[in-house]
Amino acid sequence: MMVDFDPTTPLDLDVQYYVNLMKGRGLLRSDQAMATDARTAAIVYRMAASSEAWSKRFLKAMIKLGRTNVLTKDQGEIRTNCRAFL
């Protein structure tokens, strides 16, 4: 069974995920905790309040992720099924 983290706009990359957290509608308990934890609540609020702020943070995260050194060939493996070792 598959479940969307954001059932409101599941096919869009937008702030709705954070808006849902602020409404107490997070899918995972750990995600919902971000909206109430003093260390992360302000970030959730900023992301929900500003599409521009969210877009900038998302872009930075994708650039950072793209710079990771992926192990390939004999050094690593790319799986089509993450639960199965080849």
PEDAPE-V540442 format. One record per backbone hydrogen bond with DSSP energy under -0.5 kcal/mol. NH is the residue of the N-H (numbers start at 1). CO is the residue of the C=O. Records with the same first field share a line. If there is no record, write none. Layout:
NH = CO ; CO
This chain:
12 = 9
14 = 12
17 = 14
18 = 15
19 = 15
20 = 16
21 = 17
22 = 18
23 = 19
24 = 21
25 = 20
32 = 28
33 = 29
34 = 30 ; 31
35 = 31 ; 32
36 = 32 ; 33
37 = 33
40 = 37
41 = 37
44 = 40
45 = 41
46 = 42
47 = 43
48 = 44
49 = 45
50 = 46
54 = 50
55 = 51
56 = 52
57 = 53
58 = 54
59 = 55
60 = 56
61 = 57
62 = 58
63 = 59
64 = 60
65 = 61
66 = 62
67 = 63 ; 64
68 = 65
70 = 68
75 = 72
76 = 73
79 = 77
84 = 81
